[in-house]
Amino acid sequence: QDDHESDFQTARTATRATNLFTTHTSVASGFDHFSRSLLRLYLTPWLEGRDLNVDQLLALGSQPSSPDNQSTDLKLNMALLALNMSGRFNGVSRIHQKVTQTIFQPFFPRWPAEDIPADYVTNGIHTPSWDSPESDAIWTRACGKDRWRRPLQSTCPMTDIADEELWEMRRLERARLITYLRRRLASQHCEQNPGNNHEAACGLLLDHETLTLGFARRFTEYKRPDLLLKDQERLLKLLASRDRPIQIVLAGKAHPYDLPGKDIIRRWKAFSRRPDVEGKVVFIEDYDLGVANQLIQGVDVWLNCPRHPWEACGTSGMKVLVNGGLNLSQYDGWWAEAWNPDVGWAIRPGATFDELSGSNNHDHDLSDMEQLFDLLENEVIPGFYDVDSEGIPRNWVGRMRASMDQLTAAYSANRMVREYVEQFYLPMAEMGSRRSSETARELLGEYREISRHWSRLRFNSFNTGEDSGSQTFTVEVYLDGIDEQRIAVELVAEDSEHGPRTITAMQMKHPLGGSPHTYLYECTVPSRPEGHYTPRLRVRDERLNLPLENPAILWLR
């Protein structure tokens, strides 16, 4: 704005093509809102030099709650403001793309959720921050020291690593975790003197050779860290097994005002202090990145069971991949893309988006809990203890190998950054290079003119003819003087038993000589029952990302 001495709207049009808005929010209630009074208090001095006032800023990031309420209690919605300042936007997993389309739909009036132009790049983690010394040695031998600075040359980097070496890596990682836990628990015991058994409270009953499950993250209700506690008798049977024992390591914090989250922590602590449980379930306090790092390197199975759609992607499970840890997770976020039977276990595998969306409540808690216990009892625990004559669980190690081969690089920041660069930054920079201040002024002028005419656009007639399994539709459209090259006419059919959702471009056949500014459009499509096809008008302009930069749309009905 300062460099080109332009007004704010011209500057916004010129620069938004290079702005990418990445949202990690899964529910609309997660959008920040700020009142007019706060905006005046903090932004007025800055706005004075920007050819912008508080009301204009609010117009970019607010919607009236009703037609009668145009301005009195408007609040600045930061998500809507970001949309109106950006050229593209994306979610952080394939499922989160659909969630984003759903919760952003109110910002695109009369646009179906499927047409909301949300893209996605699945998150990735900085792998070198989370690998153990043991796994680093294995990966260095397999792929070289600089492996995470470039795409891996091998799609199966663990091919030349023997089962014995992978299992020894896993045993050493688990043993190091147990040593760490004993040190931490001894400190906790000295400070609080909890429980009934000194040895158990200090972690001395934790075993280097026992299957170790881990759950470490923020404790909040939607993450369902208490799913195992919903059937304590069944959990007690698993913990009491002499021949196939398990131990569970928990760590995390709740937000100071998250009372349900804090209650879950209290219930886990109370459970862990039962005489028949103490020493087999441990809770590590003062959770931080250091604690997370130790658990991620040492646990055999990482548990994650959030309630859809609150988990946009989830990255904690990605961090265990490099260390040979396996995931037992809800089929959601990144795990819905990564999971197959060779690499781990999924709760409700293969669930569709609609099926997942039906679980944004407690309806699925009990069925998900049942699946979690079934997987532990029938697959996870037997698989860990199914060893050969050399004491190696070959099938388990096979899963470790597949998980490390297929998923470690695919869910690294290396891959994620490449996708952002190739799919977003480079094409957006190219589009931005064509948005000079002069071009921006032209675009603004054109679209102010379109906006001035838009309310007078209309459909004059809509007809159909049928011939051997196909239908030909014609529609007369009055454009009120708008250049017909700037308007797309499309025929839309929603998904039904008669076929998938389709959008078919209608071709302009000719203007109607006796009716100024009116054109006849036509297309031929597969036959469907009456009422299944509906025409619509929208803006057409390859210079813009639509409908983000101009959501104008008109339907016949």
C-alpha positions in Angstrom: 0.0 0.0 0.0 2.8 2.4 0.9 5.1 1.3 -1.9 2.5 1.9 -4.6 0.5 4.6 -3.0 -2.6 2.6 -3.4 -5.8 2.4 -1.4 -6.4 -0.5 0.9 -8.8 -2.5 -1.4 -6.4 -2.3 -4.3 -3.5 -3.4 -2.1 -5.6 -6.3 -0.8 -6.5 -7.4 -4.3 -2.9 -7.2 -5.5 -1.4 -9.1 -2.6 -4.0 -11.7 -1.5 -3.0 -14.0 -4.4 0.2 -14.8 -2.5 -1.4 -15.2 1.0 -2.1 -18.8 2.1 -4.4 -19.3 5.1 -3.7 -22.7 6.8 -6.4 -23.5 9.3 -6.0 -26.1 12.1 -9.5 -25.6 13.5 -12.0 -28.4 13.5 -15.1 -26.6 14.9 -16.5 -23.2 14.2 -16.4 -22.4 18.0 -12.6 -22.4 17.7 -12.6 -19.2 15.6 -11.4 -16.2 17.5 -13.9 -13.2 17.7 -13.1 -9.7 18.8 -15.5 -6.9 19.6 -15.7 -3.5 18.0 -14.6 -1.9 21.3 -11.4 -4.0 21.4 -10.6 -3.2 17.8 -11.0 0.5 18.4 -8.8 0.3 21.5 -5.9 -1.6 19.9 -6.1 -1.0 16.2 -7.2 2.6 15.7 -3.6 4.1 15.7 -2.5 1.6 13.0 -5.7 1.9 10.9 -5.4 5.7 10.7 -2.4 5.3 8.4 -3.9 2.5 6.3 -6.9 4.2 4.6 -9.1 1.9 6.7 -11.4 2.3 9.7 -12.8 -0.1 12.2 -16.1 -0.5 10.4 -14.4 -1.4 7.1 -12.2 -3.9 8.9 -15.3 -5.4 10.5 -16.9 -5.7 7.0 -14.0 -7.9 6.0 -14.4 -10.3 8.9 -18.0 -10.4 10.1 -21.5 -11.5 9.1 -24.7 -10.1 10.5 -26.4 -12.7 12.8 -29.7 -11.8 11.2 -31.0 -9.4 8.4 -32.2 -7.0 11.1 -28.9 -6.9 12.8 -26.5 -5.3 10.4 -24.0 -3.6 12.7 -24.9 -3.3 16.4 -23.1 -6.3 17.8 -20.8 -7.4 15.0 -17.5 -9.1 16.0 -14.4 -9.6 13.9 -14.2 -13.3 13.0 -10.5 -14.0 12.5 -11.1 -17.0 10.1 -13.4 -14.9 7.9 -10.9 -12.0 7.9 -8.1 -14.5 6.9 -10.2 -15.8 4.1 -10.9 -12.3 2.8 -7.2 -11.5 2.8 -6.0 -14.8 1.2 -5.7 -16.3 -2.2 -6.0 -19.9 -1.1 -6.7 -21.8 2.1 -6.1 -25.3 3.3 -6.7 -27.8 6.1 -4.2 -30.2 7.5 -5.4 -33.7 6.5 -7.7 -35.2 3.9 -10.6 -35.6 6.4 -9.9 -32.1 7.8 -10.3 -30.7 4.2 -13.9 -32.0 4.3 -14.4 -30.7 7.9 -13.0 -27.3 6.7 -15.5 -27.2 3.8 -18.3 -27.8 6.2 -17.4 -25.3 8.9 -16.4 -22.6 6.3 -19.6 -23.1 4.3 -21.4 -20.2 6.0 -18.8 -17.8 4.6 -19.9 -18.8 1.1 -23.6 -18.3 1.1 -25.6 -20.6 -1.2 -22.4 -22.6 -2.2 -22.6 -26.4 -1.4 -19.9 -27.6 0.9 -18.3 -29.7 -1.8 -17.6 -26.5 -3.8 -15.9 -24.7 -1.0 -12.3 -24.3 -2.4 -10.4 -25.7 0.6 -7.3 -27.7 -0.2 -5.2 -29.8 2.2 -1.6 -30.7 3.1 -1.4 -33.3 5.8 0.9 -32.3 8.6 4.3 -33.8 9.1 6.8 -33.8 12.0 10.5 -32.8 12.2 11.8 -36.4 12.4 15.3 -35.7 13.7 13.8 -34.1 16.8 12.1 -37.4 17.8 14.3 -40.3 16.8 16.2 -42.2 19.5 19.9 -42.9 19.5 19.2 -46.5 18.7 16.9 -45.7 15.7 19.2 -43.0 14.5 22.0 -45.6 14.2 19.7 -48.0 12.2 18.5 -45.2 9.9 22.0 -43.8 9.3 23.2 -47.2 8.2 20.1 -47.7 6.0 19.9 -44.3 4.4 22.8 -42.0 5.4 23.2 -39.2 7.9 21.5 -36.5 5.8 18.4 -38.6 5.0 15.9 -36.2 6.4 17.2 -33.3 4.3 16.0 -34.8 1.0 13.5 -37.3 -0.3 14.5 -40.9 0.6 16.0 -42.7 -2.3 14.6 -46.1 -1.2 10.9 -46.8 -0.7 11.8 -49.6 1.6 14.8 -48.4 3.6 14.6 -51.2 6.2 15.0 -54.0 3.6 18.6 -54.7 4.6 18.0 -54.4 8.3 17.6 -57.9 9.9 14.6 -58.7 12.2 17.1 -59.3 15.1 18.5 -55.8 14.7 15.1 -54.1 14.6 13.9 -56.0 17.7 17.1 -55.2 19.6 16.6 -51.5 18.8 13.1 -51.7 20.2 14.2 -53.5 23.3 17.0 -51.0 24.0 14.5 -48.1 23.5 12.0 -49.6 25.9 14.7 -50.3 28.5 15.9 -46.7 28.3 12.3 -45.5 28.8 11.9 -47.7 31.9 15.1 -46.3 33.4 13.9 -42.8 32.7 10.4 -43.5 34.2 11.9 -45.0 37.4 14.0 -41.8 37.9 11.0 -39.5 37.3 8.7 -41.6 39.5 11.2 -41.7 42.3 11.2 -38.0 42.3 7.4 -37.8 42.3 7.2 -40.3 45.1 9.6 -38.4 47.3 7.6 -35.2 46.7 4.1 -36.6 47.3 4.5 -40.0 48.9 1.5 -41.4 47.1 0.1 -44.9 47.0 0.5 -48.1 49.0 3.6 -49.7 47.7 6.9 -47.8 47.7 8.5 -50.0 45.0 5.5 -49.6 42.7 5.3 -45.8 43.2 8.9 -45.5 42.3 8.5 -47.5 39.1 10.5 -50.5 40.2 7.7 -52.9 39.1 8.0 -51.6 35.5 9.5 -54.2 33.3 12.0 -53.9 30.4 10.4 -56.8 28.5 6.7 -56.0 28.9 4.5 -54.6 26.2 4.3 -50.8 26.9 1.4 -48.6 25.8 1.7 -44.9 25.8 -0.7 -41.9 25.9 0.8 -38.4 26.3 -0.8 -35.2 25.2 -3.2 -32.5 26.5 -5.9 -34.1 28.6 -9.3 -32.9 27.3 -12.6 -34.6 26.8 -12.6 -34.8 23.0 -9.3 -36.7 23.0 -11.0 -39.4 25.1 -8.0 -40.3 27.2 -10.4 -42.2 29.5 -11.7 -44.6 26.9 -9.9 -47.5 28.6 -11.4 -46.5 31.9 -14.9 -47.0 30.6 -14.6 -50.7 31.3 -12.3 -51.0 34.2 -12.9 -54.7 34.8 -11.8 -55.5 31.3 -8.7 -53.3 31.7 -7.9 -55.0 35.1 -7.9 -58.4 33.4 -5.4 -57.2 30.9 -3.2 -55.7 33.6 -3.4 -58.8 35.8 -2.3 -61.3 33.1 0.9 -63.1 34.2 1.8 -64.6 30.8 1.0 -61.6 28.6 1.4 -58.6 30.8 1.0 -54.9 29.7 2.0 -51.7 31.3 0.6 -48.2 30.5 2.5 -44.9 30.7 0.4 -41.7 30.8 1.5 -38.1 30.7 -0.2 -34.8 30.0 -1.8 -31.7 31.4 -5.3 -30.1 31.2 -6.0 -26.5 30.6 -6.5 -24.7 34.0 -10.2 -24.1 33.1 -10.8 -27.5 31.6 -12.6 -29.2 34.5 -13.6 -32.4 32.6 -9.9 -32.7 31.5 -8.6 -32.3 35.0 -11.2 -34.8 36.2 -9.9 -37.4 33.7 -6.4 -37.0 35.1 -7.7 -37.5 38.7 -9.5 -40.7 37.7 -6.5 -42.1 36.0 -4.3 -41.3 39.1 -6.9 -42.9 41.4 -7.0 -46.0 39.2 -3.2 -46.2 39.0 -3.1 -46.2 42.9 -5.3 -49.2 43.3 -3.4 -52.1 45.0 -4.0 -54.4 42.0 -2.9 -51.8 39.5 -0.1 -49.9 41.2 3.2 -50.1 39.3 1.5 -51.3 36.0 -0.1 -47.9 35.2 2.0 -44.8 35.8 1.3 -41.1 35.4 4.2 -38.8 34.7 3.6 -35.2 36.0 5.0 -31.9 34.7 4.5 -33.0 31.1 6.7 -31.1 28.6 8.6 -31.8 25.4 11.4 -33.6 27.3 8.9 -36.1 28.8 7.1 -36.5 25.4 10.5 -37.2 23.7 11.3 -40.1 26.1 7.8 -41.7 25.8 7.8 -41.4 22.0 11.1 -43.1 21.8 10.3 -45.9 24.2 6.7 -47.1 24.0 5.7 -50.1 21.8 2.2 -48.9 21.0 0.9 -45.3 20.9 -2.7 -44.8 21.8 -4.9 -42.1 20.2 -8.7 -42.1 20.2 -10.1 -38.6 19.7 -13.7 -37.9 18.9 -14.3 -36.8 15.4 -14.1 -34.0 14.1 -12.1 -32.4 16.8 -8.7 -33.8 15.8 -7.7 -31.9 12.6 -4.7 -34.1 11.9 -2.9 -35.3 15.0 0.9 -35.5 14.9 1.8 -37.4 18.1 1.5 -40.8 16.5 3.7 -39.7 13.6 6.6 -39.2 16.1 6.8 -42.9 17.1 7.2 -44.1 13.5 10.9 -43.5 13.2 11.5 -45.4 16.4 9.6 -48.5 15.4 6.6 -47.7 17.6 3.2 -48.8 16.3 -0.1 -46.9 16.3 -3.4 -47.9 17.7 -5.5 -45.0 16.8 -8.9 -43.7 15.8 -9.5 -43.8 12.0 -9.4 -40.0 11.7 -6.9 -37.2 10.8 -3.6 -38.5 9.4 -4.2 -42.1 10.5 -7.2 -42.3 8.1 -4.6 -41.7 5.3 -1.8 -43.8 6.7 -3.5 -46.9 8.1 -3.5 -50.3 6.5 -3.5 -53.6 8.3 0.3 -54.0 7.8 1.3 -50.9 9.8 -0.8 -50.8 12.9 -4.4 -50.9 14.1 -7.4 -48.6 13.6 -10.6 -48.1 15.5 -13.5 -48.0 13.1 -11.3 -48.6 10.0 -12.6 -47.4 6.7 -15.3 -45.2 8.2 -16.6 -42.6 5.7 -16.7 -38.9 6.4 -20.4 -39.1 7.0 -20.0 -42.0 9.4 -17.3 -40.2 11.3 -19.3 -37.0 11.4 -22.1 -38.8 13.2 -19.7 -39.3 16.2 -19.4 -35.6 17.2 -21.1 -36.6 20.4 -21.0 -39.5 22.9 -22.9 -42.0 20.7 -19.9 -43.9 19.5 -17.9 -43.9 22.8 -19.0 -47.3 23.9 -18.6 -49.0 20.5 -15.2 -47.4 20.0 -14.2 -48.6 23.5 -15.4 -52.1 22.6 -13.2 -52.0 19.4 -10.2 -50.7 21.4 -10.4 -53.6 23.9 -11.0 -56.1 21.1 -7.9 -55.0 19.3 -5.8 -55.1 22.4 -7.1 -58.6 23.5 -7.2 -60.3 20.1 -4.4 -58.6 18.0 -2.0 -56.3 19.8 -1.2 -58.2 23.0 -1.1 -61.7 21.3 1.0 -60.3 18.5 3.6 -58.9 20.8 4.1 -62.2 22.7 3.9 -64.5 19.7 7.6 -65.2 19.5 9.6 -67.8 17.7 12.3 -70.2 19.0 14.8 -67.3 19.1 12.4 -65.1 21.2 11.6 -62.7 18.4 8.0 -61.8 17.5 8.4 -62.0 13.7 5.0 -60.7 12.8 5.3 -57.8 15.2 8.7 -56.9 13.7 7.2 -57.2 10.3 4.6 -54.5 11.3 7.5 -52.3 12.7 9.4 -52.7 9.4 6.3 -51.9 7.3 5.4 -48.9 9.5 9.0 -47.5 9.3 9.2 -48.1 5.5 5.8 -46.8 4.5 5.1 -44.0 6.9 8.2 -42.4 8.4 9.2 -40.3 5.4 5.6 -39.8 4.2 4.7 -38.1 7.5 7.8 -36.0 7.9 8.2 -32.3 7.7 10.4 -33.0 4.7 7.4 -34.2 2.6 5.1 -31.6 4.1 7.3 -28.6 3.2 7.8 -30.0 -0.4 4.0 -30.2 -0.8 3.5 -26.6 0.4 6.3 -25.4 -1.9 5.1 -27.3 -5.0 1.4 -27.1 -4.6 1.0 -23.7 -3.0 4.0 -21.4 -2.7 5.3 -21.6 -6.3 2.0 -21.4 -8.1 0.8 -18.7 -5.8 4.0 -16.7 -6.3 3.4 -17.1 -10.1 -0.1 -15.8 -9.8 1.0 -13.0 -7.5 3.6 -11.9 -10.1 0.7 -11.2 -12.4 -1.2 -9.0 -9.9 0.3 -5.6 -10.3 -1.3 -2.6 -8.8 -2.7 -1.7 -12.2 -4.2 -5.2 -12.7 -5.6 -5.0 -9.2 -7.4 -1.8 -10.0 -8.8 -3.3 -13.2 -10.1 -6.3 -11.3 -11.7 -4.1 -8.6 -13.3 -2.0 -11.3 -14.7 -5.1 -13.1 -16.1 -6.7 -10.0 -17.6 -3.6 -8.6 -19.5 -3.4 -12.0 -20.5 -7.1 -11.7 -21.7 -6.5 -8.2 -23.8 -3.5 -9.3 -25.6 -5.7 -11.9 -25.7 -9.0 -10.0 -29.0 -8.5 -8.3 -30.7 -8.1 -11.7 -29.4 -11.4 -13.2 -32.1 -14.0 -13.8 -33.2 -17.1 -15.6 -35.9 -16.6 -18.2 -36.7 -20.2 -19.1 -35.3 -23.7 -18.5 -36.2 -26.6 -20.8 -35.2 -30.2 -21.4 -35.4 -32.8 -24.2 -34.6 -36.5 -23.9 -33.1 -38.8 -26.5 -31.9 -42.4 -25.9 -30.6 -42.2 -22.4 -29.4 -38.6 -22.5 -31.0 -35.2 -21.8 -30.4 -31.9 -23.5 -31.0 -28.8 -21.3 -31.4 -25.3 -22.5 -31.6 -22.2 -20.4 -32.1 -18.5 -21.2 -30.1 -16.2 -19.0 -30.5 -12.4 -18.6 -27.1 -10.9 -17.7 -28.1 -7.2 -17.5 -25.1 -6.0 -19.5 -22.4 -8.1 -17.9 -19.9 -9.5 -20.4 -21.0 -13.1 -21.0 -17.3 -14.1 -20.9 -17.3 -13.2 -17.2 -20.2 -15.6 -16.3 -20.1 -19.4 -16.1 -23.4 -21.2 -16.5 -23.4 -24.7 -15.1 -25.8 -27.6 -14.7 -25.5 -29.3 -11.3 -26.8 -32.7 -10.1 -26.3 -33.8 -6.5 -25.2 -37.3 -5.6 -28.1 -39.8 -5.5 -29.0 -43.3 -6.4 -29.1 -42.1 -10.1 -25.4 -41.2 -10.1 -22.6 -39.2 -8.5 -22.5 -35.4 -8.1 -21.8 -33.7 -11.4 -21.2 -30.2 -12.6 -21.5 -29.7 -16.3 -20.5 -26.5 -18.1 -23.3 -25.1 -20.3 -22.2 -23.6 -23.6 -23.5 -20.3 -24.9 -25.2 -21.0 -28.2 -26.2 -17.4 -29.2 -27.6 -14.2 -27.8 -31.4 -13.7 -28.2 -31.9 -11.0 -30.8 -35.2 -9.8 -29.5 -34.1 -9.6 -25.8 -31.0 -7.5 -25.0 -28.4 -9.0 -22.7 -30.1 -12.4 -22.9 -28.3 -15.6 -24.0 -29.2 -19.2 -24.7 -27.1 -21.9 -23.0 -27.1 -25.6 -23.7 -25.6 -28.9 -22.6 -26.3 -32.7 -22.9 -26.0 -35.0 -19.8 -27.0 -38.5 -18.8 -30.7 -38.8 -18.1 -32.0 -38.4 -14.5 -35.5 -38.0 -13.2 -37.1 -34.5 -13.3 -35.8 -32.1 -10.8 -32.3 -33.7 -10.4 -30.6 -31.1 -12.6 -30.4 -27.4 -11.6 -28.7 -24.6 -13.5 -26.6 -21.9 -11.7 -24.6 -18.8 -12.6 -21.2 -17.9 -11.1 -18.4 -15.6 -11.9 -15.8 -16.9 -14.3 -12.2 -15.5 -14.3 -9.0 -17.4 -14.5 -7.2 -14.5 -12.8 -8.9 -15.3 -9.6 -9.3 -18.3 -7.2 -13.0 -18.8 -7.2 -15.3 -18.7 -5.3 -12.9 -17.5 -2.6 -12.2 -14.2 -4.3 -15.8 -13.7 -5.5 -18.5 -15.9 -4.1 -21.3 -14.5 -6.1 -23.7 -17.3 -7.2 -27.3 -17.5 -8.5 -29.4 -20.7 -8.7 -32.6 -21.2 -10.6 -34.1 -22.5 -7.4 
